[in-house]
Amino acid sequence: MFNHKYRYLFIFILALYTYINTVLCEVYFYFNIDIKWYYAFLTILLITLGAWESSRLVKPLVQRKMQAVYQNKVKYLIVFFLTSLSLSVLWTVAVIAMMGLGLHELDIESSMIPLKLNLIYASLVTLLFHLMYAVFYFFKAYQRHWMEAQELKQVSTQAQLQLIKSQINPHFLFNNLNVLSGLIIKENPVANEFIEDFSKVYRHILSSQTQELVSLDSELEYVQSYVRLLEKRFPNSLLIKFNIASGQRKQLIIPVALQMLIENAIKHNIVSSSRPLYITITANETGLIVSNNLQKKEAVEYSSMIGLQNIQKRYELISGKLVQVESTETLFSVTLPLLYPNEQASSFNS
């Protein structure tokens, strides 16, 4: 603040404002001070300039010599103020001595009243400058911490995305390889379709690693391949339906989130020919709704709960929108917000 390029204009305006107030309040008349207006204004201007410049010049010295104090914001501001005030007092004494004893040839006794008045002004204007500096100081500290927090959130967000992508259950790979082996052994022509779908799934996962958001259209294309793999794994036991209008396919979604929700539904529910699992994926004005009939397994394999939590956090950080989770005795559903491109960075600019 003390190095601002318009500081001298501010000093001049403040000195002029102060002088006008002394005239309006008839300070010179009440205290019987006989001085020309330009000398009075020059005195105020020099004291204002001295209070500012003493703070500007001593600030680096205080920071350098008192590093321990500087780490404590309140102590640093107090030490800085007291040091600047001491210099302002000395400067004011010198200015009054020059104006009173030098230019006007006053004796020491006659200079005491102007000296007291100007010392009060010097202390008040120094306090004003340091209160302004304290506001700037704490604002800059807050701004710096806010930027660091946003950077930390961004790094955390990227890490969470990697966690989501790495959350694909390794059993999925091995189970599908077993199915593939069975198909090949039987020399079934659907093996080629299975391999093609299998490669599409992992090709999409690899290609979306550097993206925070992808179009719903591209996500659905690979998810449908993923669904065909699941239907081979759970024949007559799993039914997944899509109900999404073409106009909604251009909106954005977090990569792999849809697959994670389907995988979680299979992981936590019974999937058998006698008790099929029905998963419905619907898009409306609320968002993308993934719902399934609830038929919980008695013994569920260990879950770290990273998947859904990371999806929720990532949506919140990227767009400020929340993922809605609803559960009844018979139905479980998760609503993913569908985003537009300009919503991607909204949370970082708020």
C-alpha positions in Angstrom: 0.0 0.0 0.0 2.7 2.5 1.0 4.4 2.0 -2.5 1.2 2.8 -4.4 1.9 4.8 -7.6 -0.7 7.4 -6.7 0.4 7.9 -3.1 1.6 11.5 -3.5 -1.8 12.5 -5.0 -3.5 10.9 -2.1 -1.2 12.7 0.4 -1.8 16.1 -1.3 -5.6 15.6 -1.3 -5.6 14.5 2.4 -3.4 17.5 3.4 -5.7 19.9 1.5 -8.8 18.3 3.1 -7.2 18.7 6.6 -6.2 22.3 6.0 -9.8 23.2 4.8 -11.2 21.7 7.9 -8.8 23.7 10.1 -10.0 26.8 8.4 -13.7 25.9 8.7 -13.2 25.1 12.4 -11.2 28.4 12.9 -8.4 26.6 14.6 -5.9 29.3 13.9 -8.3 32.0 15.4 -9.1 30.0 18.6 -5.5 29.1 19.3 -4.2 32.6 18.3 -1.8 31.2 15.7 -0.6 33.9 13.3 0.5 32.2 10.1 0.0 32.7 6.4 -2.3 30.2 4.7 0.3 28.8 2.4 2.7 28.2 5.4 -0.1 26.5 7.3 -1.0 24.3 4.3 2.7 23.5 3.7 3.1 22.5 7.3 0.2 20.0 7.1 1.4 18.7 3.8 5.0 18.1 5.1 3.7 16.3 8.2 1.3 14.1 6.1 4.1 13.4 3.7 6.5 12.5 6.5 4.0 10.2 8.2 3.5 8.3 4.9 7.1 8.2 3.8 8.5 7.2 7.2 6.1 4.2 7.1 7.1 3.3 3.6 10.8 3.5 4.3 10.8 1.7 7.6 8.5 -1.1 6.5 11.2 -3.3 4.8 13.5 -2.7 7.8 10.9 -3.9 10.3 10.1 -7.0 8.2 13.8 -7.8 7.8 14.9 -7.2 11.4 11.9 -8.7 13.1 11.1 -11.9 11.2 9.7 -13.6 14.3 7.4 -10.7 15.0 6.4 -10.6 11.3 5.1 -14.1 11.5 2.6 -13.0 14.1 0.4 -10.6 12.2 -0.9 -8.5 15.2 2.5 -8.1 16.8 4.0 -7.1 13.5 1.4 -4.5 12.9 1.8 -3.0 16.4 5.6 -2.9 16.1 5.4 -1.4 12.6 2.9 1.3 13.8 5.0 2.3 16.9 8.2 2.5 14.8 6.4 4.7 12.2 4.8 6.8 14.9 8.2 7.5 16.5 9.6 8.7 13.2 6.5 10.8 12.5 6.8 12.5 15.8 10.5 13.3 15.2 9.7 14.6 11.7 6.9 16.8 13.0 9.2 18.3 15.6 11.6 19.1 12.9 8.9 20.7 10.6 7.6 22.9 13.4 11.1 23.9 14.4 11.8 24.9 10.8 8.4 26.7 10.4 8.2 28.4 13.8 11.8 28.9 15.0 13.3 29.3 11.5 10.8 31.0 9.1 8.7 32.9 11.7 11.4 33.4 14.4 9.1 32.4 17.2 10.4 31.5 20.6 10.1 28.0 22.0 7.1 28.9 24.2 5.1 30.4 21.3 5.8 27.3 19.3 4.4 24.9 21.9 0.7 25.2 20.9 1.4 24.6 17.1 3.7 21.8 18.1 1.1 20.0 20.2 -1.6 20.5 17.6 0.6 19.1 14.8 1.8 16.2 17.0 -1.9 15.2 17.5 -2.4 15.5 13.8 0.7 13.4 13.0 -0.3 10.7 15.4 -3.8 10.6 14.0 -2.8 10.6 10.4 -0.2 7.8 11.1 -2.9 5.8 12.8 -5.1 6.3 9.8 -2.4 5.1 7.4 -1.7 2.1 9.5 -5.4 1.2 9.9 -5.7 1.3 6.1 -2.5 -0.8 5.8 -3.9 -3.3 8.3 -7.0 -3.7 6.1 -4.9 -4.2 3.0 -2.6 -6.5 4.9 -5.3 -8.8 6.1 -7.1 -8.7 2.8 -3.9 -9.7 1.0 -3.3 -12.5 3.5 -6.9 -13.7 3.0 -6.6 -13.5 -0.8 -3.4 -15.5 -0.6 -4.8 -18.2 1.6 -8.0 -18.3 -0.6 -5.9 -18.8 -3.7 -3.9 -21.6 -1.9 -7.1 -23.2 -0.8 -8.4 -23.1 -4.4 -5.2 -24.6 -5.7 -5.4 -27.3 -3.1 -9.0 -28.0 -4.0 -8.0 -28.2 -7.7 -5.2 -30.7 -6.9 -7.5 -32.6 -4.6 -10.1 -32.7 -7.3 -7.7 -34.1 -9.9 -6.6 -36.7 -7.4 -10.2 -37.6 -6.6 -10.9 -38.0 -10.4 -8.0 -40.5 -10.6 -9.4 -42.3 -7.6 -12.8 -42.5 -9.3 -11.1 -43.9 -12.4 -9.0 -46.3 -10.5 -12.0 -47.5 -8.5 -13.0 -49.9 -11.3 -13.3 -53.2 -9.5 -10.4 -55.5 -10.5 -12.9 -58.4 -10.3 -14.7 -56.9 -13.3 -11.5 -57.5 -15.4 -11.1 -61.1 -14.2 -14.7 -62.0 -14.4 -15.0 -60.8 -18.0 -11.8 -62.5 -18.9 -13.3 -65.7 -17.6 -16.4 -65.1 -19.7 -14.3 -64.4 -22.7 -12.3 -67.6 -22.2 -15.6 -69.6 -22.1 -16.8 -68.0 -25.3 -13.6 -68.7 -27.1 -13.5 -72.3 -26.0 -17.0 -72.7 -27.3 -15.9 -71.1 -30.6 -18.9 -68.8 -30.2 -18.9 -65.9 -32.7 -20.2 -63.5 -30.0 -16.6 -63.6 -28.6 -15.6 -61.0 -31.2 -18.4 -58.7 -30.1 -17.4 -59.2 -26.4 -13.8 -58.3 -27.1 -14.8 -55.2 -29.1 -17.1 -54.0 -26.2 -14.4 -54.8 -23.7 -11.8 -52.8 -25.6 -14.2 -49.8 -26.0 -14.7 -49.6 -22.3 -11.1 -49.4 -21.4 -10.3 -47.2 -24.4 -12.8 -44.7 -23.1 -11.4 -44.8 -19.6 -7.8 -44.2 -20.9 -8.8 -41.4 -23.2 -10.8 -39.5 -20.6 -8.1 -39.5 -17.9 -7.1 -35.9 -18.6 -10.7 -34.6 -18.8 -12.7 -33.3 -16.0 -16.0 -33.4 -17.9 -17.1 -35.3 -21.0 -20.3 -35.2 -23.1 -23.1 -37.4 -22.0 -23.3 -38.7 -25.6 -19.7 -40.1 -25.5 -20.2 -41.4 -22.0 -23.4 -43.3 -23.0 -21.6 -44.8 -26.1 -19.0 -46.5 -23.9 -21.5 -47.3 -21.1 -23.6 -49.2 -23.5 -20.6 -51.4 -24.4 -20.1 -51.8 -20.7 -23.7 -52.8 -20.3 -23.4 -55.5 -23.0 -20.4 -56.9 -21.1 -22.5 -57.1 -17.9 -25.4 -58.8 -19.7 -23.0 -61.5 -20.9 -21.8 -61.9 -17.3 -25.4 -61.9 -15.9 -27.6 -63.5 -18.5 -31.3 -63.1 -17.8 -30.4 -61.5 -14.4 -29.7 -57.9 -15.2 -31.8 -55.5 -17.2 -30.6 -51.9 -17.9 -32.8 -49.4 -19.8 -31.9 -46.0 -21.1 -34.4 -43.2 -21.5 -32.5 -40.1 -22.7 -33.6 -37.5 -25.3 -31.2 -36.6 -28.0 -31.1 -32.9 -27.0 -29.8 -33.8 -23.5 -26.8 -35.9 -24.9 -24.8 -32.7 -25.6 -24.6 -31.8 -21.9 -21.6 -32.7 -19.7 -21.0 -35.3 -17.0 -18.1 -36.5 -14.9 -16.2 -39.3 -16.7 -16.8 -42.9 -15.4 -19.4 -41.7 -12.9 -22.2 -43.5 -14.7 -20.2 -46.7 -14.8 -19.4 -46.4 -11.1 -23.1 -46.1 -10.2 -24.0 -49.2 -12.3 -21.2 -51.1 -10.7 -22.2 -50.1 -7.2 -25.8 -51.2 -7.9 -24.5 -54.7 -8.9 -22.0 -54.8 -6.0 -24.6 -54.1 -3.3 -27.7 -56.0 -4.7 -28.6 -59.5 -5.5 -28.4 -60.2 -9.2 -29.9 -63.6 -10.2 -32.4 -65.1 -12.7 -34.9 -65.6 -9.9 -34.3 -62.0 -8.6 -33.3 -59.8 -11.5 -31.7 -56.4 -11.0 -33.4 -53.6 -12.9 -31.4 -50.4 -13.5 -33.0 -47.4 -15.3 -31.0 -44.5 -16.6 -33.2 -41.4 -17.3 -32.5 -37.8 -18.1 -34.9 -35.0 -17.3 -34.7 -31.3 -16.2 -33.4 -32.5 -12.8 -30.4 -34.3 -14.2 -29.4 -37.9 -15.0 -31.2 -40.3 -12.8 -29.7 -43.8 -12.2 -32.1 -45.9 -10.2 -32.4 -49.6 -9.3 -34.7 -51.9 -7.4 -33.4 -52.5 -3.9 -32.6 -56.1 -3.0 -29.6 -55.8 -0.8 -27.1 -58.7 -0.4 -26.9 -60.2 3.1 -23.1 -60.2 3.0 -21.7 -57.3 1.0 -18.1 -57.2 0.0 -15.9 -54.5 1.6 -16.6 -51.1 0.3 -14.4 -48.0 1.0 -17.2 -45.7 -0.1 -14.7 -43.7 -2.2 -16.7 -43.9 -5.5 -20.0 -42.1 -4.6 -18.3 -39.7 -2.2 -15.8 -38.6 -4.8 -18.5 -38.2 -7.4 -20.4 -35.9 -5.0 -17.3 -33.9 -4.1 -16.2 -33.5 -7.7 -19.6 -32.2 -8.8 -19.6 -29.7 -5.9 -16.1 -28.4 -6.7 -16.6 -28.2 -10.4 -20.1 -26.7 -10.6 -21.3 -26.1 -7.0 -24.2 -28.5 -7.8 -25.0 -31.4 -5.6 -25.5 -35.1 -6.4 -28.9 -36.2 -5.0 -29.2 -39.6 -3.4 -32.6 -41.1 -2.5 -33.3 -44.5 -1.0 -36.6 -46.2 -0.1 -37.4 -49.7 1.0 -37.7 -50.8 -2.7 -35.8 -48.2 -4.7 -32.3 -46.6 -4.7 -31.6 -43.7 -7.0 -28.8 -41.2 -7.7 -29.3 -38.0 -9.6 -26.2 -36.6 -11.4 -26.4 -32.9 -12.5 -26.1 -32.4 -16.3 -23.8 -29.5 -16.9 -23.1 -27.0 -19.6 -19.6 -26.0 -20.7 -19.7 -22.6 -18.9 -20.5 -24.3 -15.6 -17.2 -26.2 -15.4 -15.2 -23.4 -13.6 -18.0 -21.7 -11.7 -17.0 -23.0 -8.3 -13.5 -21.6 -8.7 -14.7 -18.1 -9.5 -17.3 -17.8 -6.8 
